[in-house]
Structures are given as structure tokens and as C-alpha cells.
Amino acid sequence: MLFPGGRLPLRIFESRYMDMAKACLKDGSPFGVCLILEGGEVGTPATPAAVGTTARISSWDMPQLGLLHVSARGEQRFRIRSRRVQSDGLARAAVDLIPPEKDDEIPAAHRGAVRLLERLIERHPELLERPHRLDSCAWVSARLAELLPLPLTTKQALLELDDGRVRLEKVHALVRPD
């Protein structure tokens, strides 16, 4: 799972993904990240969720031949319009970009979510890229949705929300049920 503004470390070794990463690095183009609904990350192409996030490679390293380590940054949500699988097994899709979600400042009732995220950042500063936007409902709720041990289906439902404040309310309810 990847939310806009998030970071995704990847270890790439399959030739289809290696070719995709090379093309993305050469052109500076993004690739799509979707939750896998059926299938696996390796082998036969999987069935993705309809909503995902574009990602752009921000750094990479090849510690050994045939193994590429990349760090990708989430950019914008998209909805898959149509999809096809190439002969090499790489899934390609026509997508519609989804406008950024509505955002607000953090309401006083949800300051606890900010404090939780601040503690996570303090203990594990390597988890999140800067700048930290601790005043943004969209940013705080997305980071918590990424980092908390929530079921993937819950994370997907949170990704699909178009309002950062609503997502923050839902995350807050999951962390602190009434």
C-alpha cells in the first residue's frame, strides 16, 4: 500500500519489474502501486484493486547484479480504467488521476493522532520523508494509515476516501475506539 506523500522501499529482481524500473529511471516517469486483491507479488500477474497511487523512484542502488533497491515516493491517486498484461507479465493500465483529497487543519479532537505520529517519528525517523506536515489532516491520516498494523482492506478503504479529515476521523476511531 502506498499513499500520496508516502515512501515505499522495494527490492526488484524480476526482469519485468527491472525493465519497468529502468524505463522509469530513464524517463523520470512514475509507475502505479495497487493493493493485490488476488495472486502474489511474484510470478503470475495479480489482480489489483481499482484505486492505487502513482509512485516515482526517488533513489536507487544495485548492491549486486540482478537486484535493484529503490525507494519510491507516492504522488497521486488513480483509478484503473482498463488493464492488460504484457507478454512478459507486466501489468499495464489506462488510469484516471484522482484529484488530491480535501484537506483541513487538524481539529483539536484529533490532536492525539498527531501526538501518536510524533512518537512514531521520534522512535523511527527513517520511516518518513520530510517535510512532515503535522498540521494536515490528509498527511497525518495517510501516514498513520501506512504505518499502523491495519488490515490491508481497511488501508485500501482509507486510500479511497476523498477527504483527509474524514480519513483522520476513521483512523482515530480505529486507534481509539469509543
C-alpha positions in Angstrom: 0.0 0.0 0.0 1.2 3.5 -0.8 -0.5 6.8 -0.1 0.4 10.1 -1.7 3.4 11.6 0.1 4.4 8.1 1.4 7.6 6.2 0.9 7.9 2.7 -0.5 11.1 0.7 -0.4 11.3 -2.0 -3.0 13.6 -4.9 -3.8 13.3 -5.6 -7.5 14.7 -8.8 -9.0 12.1 -10.0 -11.6 13.1 -9.0 -15.1 9.6 -7.4 -15.9 10.0 -5.1 -12.9 13.7 -4.5 -13.6 12.8 -3.3 -17.1 10.0 -1.2 -15.8 12.3 0.5 -13.2 14.9 1.1 -15.8 12.4 2.8 -18.1 11.0 4.9 -15.2 14.6 6.0 -14.2 15.5 6.8 -17.8 12.3 8.8 -18.5 11.7 10.1 -14.9 8.2 8.6 -15.3 6.0 7.2 -12.5 4.6 3.7 -12.1 1.5 2.5 -10.3 1.2 0.8 -7.0 -2.1 -1.1 -6.1 -3.1 -3.4 -3.4 -3.1 -7.0 -4.7 -6.6 -8.5 -4.3 -5.8 -11.9 -5.8 -2.5 -13.5 -6.6 1.0 -12.7 -5.4 3.8 -10.1 -6.0 6.0 -12.7 -7.7 5.1 -14.9 -10.6 1.7 -14.8 -12.3 0.3 -11.3 -12.7 -2.0 -10.4 -9.8 -5.4 -8.8 -9.7 -5.1 -5.2 -8.4 -7.5 -3.0 -6.5 -9.1 -0.4 -8.8 -7.6 2.6 -6.9 -3.9 3.0 -6.4 -1.1 5.6 -6.2 1.4 6.7 -8.7 5.0 6.4 -7.5 8.2 8.0 -8.6 11.6 6.5 -7.9 13.5 8.9 -5.6 16.6 6.9 -5.0 18.1 3.5 -6.1 21.0 1.2 -5.6 22.1 -2.0 -7.2 24.0 -3.8 -4.5 24.5 -6.9 -6.7 23.8 -7.8 -10.3 20.2 -8.6 -10.7 19.0 -6.9 -7.6 17.7 -3.4 -7.6 16.8 -1.5 -4.4 14.6 1.5 -4.9 12.8 4.0 -2.8 9.7 5.3 -4.4 7.6 8.3 -3.3 3.8 8.2 -3.6 2.4 11.1 -5.7 -1.3 10.9 -6.8 -4.1 8.5 -6.5 -5.6 7.0 -9.6 -8.5 4.7 -10.7 -7.9 2.0 -13.2 -10.0 2.4 -16.3 -8.7 -0.7 -18.2 -5.8 -3.1 -17.7 -3.8 -5.5 -19.8 -0.9 -7.9 -19.2 2.1 -7.8 -21.5 3.7 -10.9 -22.7 6.5 -10.6 -20.1 3.8 -10.5 -17.3 4.0 -6.8 -16.6 0.5 -5.3 -16.0 -0.2 -2.0 -17.8 -3.2 0.2 -17.2 -5.1 3.2 -18.5 -5.9 5.3 -15.5 -7.8 8.4 -14.5 -5.9 10.5 -12.0 -8.0 11.3 -8.9 -7.7 14.9 -7.7 -6.0 15.4 -4.3 -8.3 14.8 -1.4 -9.9 17.7 0.5 -7.6 18.8 3.4 -8.0 20.7 6.6 -6.0 21.6 9.6 -6.1 19.1 12.4 -9.1 19.6 14.7 -8.5 19.7 18.4 -10.4 16.5 18.9 -7.8 14.6 16.9 -4.6 16.1 18.3 -4.0 12.6 19.8 -3.4 11.3 16.3 -0.7 13.9 15.8 1.0 13.0 19.1 0.9 9.3 18.1 2.6 10.1 14.8 5.1 12.4 16.5 6.1 9.5 18.8 6.5 7.2 15.8 8.7 9.7 14.0 10.8 10.2 17.2 11.4 6.5 17.5 11.8 5.7 13.8 12.8 8.9 11.9 13.8 6.8 8.9 10.2 5.8 8.2 9.0 9.1 6.9 10.5 11.6 4.4 10.4 15.3 5.1 8.7 17.7 5.1 6.5 16.5 7.9 3.1 18.1 7.6 1.7 17.6 11.1 -0.9 20.3 10.6 -2.6 18.5 7.7 -5.4 16.0 8.1 -4.6 14.4 4.8 -0.9 14.0 5.5 -1.3 12.8 9.1 -4.1 10.4 8.4 -2.2 8.9 5.3 1.0 8.4 7.4 -0.9 6.7 10.2 -2.8 4.5 7.7 0.5 3.4 6.2 2.3 2.8 9.5 -0.4 1.3 11.7 -0.9 -2.5 11.6 -4.3 -2.3 10.0 -5.8 -4.9 7.7 -4.9 -4.2 4.0 -8.6 -3.9 3.1 -9.0 -1.2 5.8 -6.0 0.6 4.4 -7.4 0.4 0.9 -10.8 1.8 2.1 -8.8 4.7 3.7 -6.9 5.3 0.5 -10.1 5.6 -1.5 -11.5 8.4 0.7 -11.6 11.8 -0.9 -11.5 13.9 2.3 -8.4 13.9 4.6 -10.5 15.0 7.6 -12.9 12.0 7.2 -9.9 9.7 6.9 -8.4 11.1 10.0 -11.7 10.6 11.9 -11.8 7.0 10.7 -8.1 6.4 11.7 -8.7 8.0 15.0 -11.7 5.7 15.6 -9.6 2.7 14.7 -6.8 3.7 17.1 -9.1 4.9 19.9 -12.5 3.1 19.6 -15.2 4.7 21.7 
